[in-house]
Amino acid sequence: MGFIFNHMVEYNPEILDKAFAALGNPTRRAILERLAVREATVLEIAKPFDLSLNAVSKHLKILERAGLIRREIRGRNHYCYLEHEPLRQASQWIEHYRQFWEKRLDSLETFLTAQKAERKQKHRKP
């Protein structure tokens, strides 16, 4: 398994791939929003969705495989919890590239401003 190193931040491509794939679905994002507030049973998670329990369970399995949630069985109830590490890595990856593009766009703006000022200077000279 490879790792990507960017300015002292270590990214695991497998974790990022699974996290972004899981986050690409609005139902799974809603489940994560719910679990960010507190743990919940599978039945509690399924309640607000117009989906079968089987469909919600499939979403939960995808989130589990991505490492975004963990499941704990207590008696007959399955409790789900948000796992922060894959989200933290995804957030850091996004932040790195946000800064990357922001710097590039700032440089472009500086260049274009200088070009515009240079053109104005040329047009003013008789």
C-alpha positions in Angstrom: 0.0 0.0 0.0 1.4 3.4 -1.0 1.4 6.6 0.9 1.4 10.1 -0.5 3.5 12.7 1.4 2.6 16.4 1.0 4.2 18.9 3.3 4.5 16.6 6.2 1.0 15.3 5.9 0.6 11.6 5.2 -2.3 10.3 3.1 -3.3 6.7 2.7 -4.7 6.5 -0.9 -6.9 3.4 0.0 -8.5 5.3 2.9 -9.1 8.4 0.8 -10.5 6.4 -2.1 -13.0 4.5 0.1 -13.9 7.7 2.1 -14.6 9.8 -1.0 -16.6 7.0 -2.7 -18.7 6.6 0.5 -19.2 10.3 0.8 -20.4 10.5 -2.8 -23.9 9.4 -1.7 -26.4 11.8 0.0 -27.9 9.1 2.1 -24.5 8.1 3.5 -23.6 11.7 4.2 -26.9 12.2 6.0 -26.1 9.1 8.1 -22.7 10.5 9.0 -24.4 13.9 10.0 -26.7 11.9 12.3 -23.8 10.0 13.9 -21.8 13.3 14.3 -24.4 14.2 16.9 -24.4 10.9 18.8 -24.3 7.1 18.4 -27.4 5.5 17.1 -28.8 2.0 16.5 -29.4 0.8 13.0 -33.2 1.2 13.5 -32.7 4.8 14.7 -30.5 5.6 11.7 -33.1 4.0 9.3 -36.1 5.8 10.7 -36.0 9.1 8.9 -35.2 7.5 5.5 -37.8 6.3 3.0 -35.7 3.2 2.5 -35.9 -0.4 3.5 -33.9 -1.5 6.5 -31.9 -3.7 4.1 -31.0 -0.7 1.9 -29.9 1.3 5.0 -27.9 -1.7 6.1 -26.1 -1.7 2.8 -25.2 2.0 3.2 -23.9 1.3 6.7 -21.7 -1.6 5.3 -20.2 0.8 2.8 -19.5 3.3 5.5 -18.0 0.6 7.7 -15.7 -0.7 4.9 -14.6 2.9 4.3 -13.8 3.1 8.0 -16.1 6.1 8.5 -18.2 4.3 11.1 -17.8 1.4 13.5 -20.5 -0.9 14.8 -20.8 -2.3 18.3 -23.3 -5.0 19.2 -25.0 -4.8 22.6 -27.5 -7.5 23.0 -29.7 -7.5 20.0 -29.0 -3.9 19.1 -26.3 -2.7 16.7 -24.9 0.7 17.6 -23.0 2.8 15.1 -20.4 5.4 15.8 -18.7 8.0 13.7 -15.0 7.3 13.1 -13.1 10.6 12.6 -9.7 9.5 11.2 -10.8 8.9 7.5 -12.7 12.2 7.6 -9.7 14.0 9.0 -7.5 12.6 6.2 -10.0 13.5 3.5 -10.3 17.0 5.0 -6.5 17.5 5.1 -6.2 16.2 1.5 -8.9 18.7 0.4 -7.3 21.5 2.4 -3.9 20.8 0.9 -5.3 21.2 -2.6 -7.4 24.2 -1.7 -4.2 26.0 -0.5 -2.4 24.8 -3.7 -5.0 26.3 -6.0 -5.4 29.4 -3.9 -1.7 30.2 -4.2 -1.8 29.5 -7.9 -4.9 31.8 -8.4 -3.3 34.5 -6.2 -0.2 34.3 -8.5 -2.3 34.5 -11.6 -4.2 37.6 -10.2 -0.9 39.3 -9.4 0.4 38.6 -12.9 -2.8 39.8 -14.6 -2.9 43.0 -12.5 0.7 43.7 -13.4 -0.1 43.1 -17.1 -3.0 45.4 -16.9 -0.9 48.1 -15.3 1.7 47.7 -17.9 -0.8 48.0 -20.8 -2.2 51.2 -19.2 1.3 52.6 -18.9 2.0 51.9 -22.6 -1.2 53.6 -23.7 -0.5 56.7 -21.7 2.9 57.4 -23.3 2.7 59.7 -26.3 
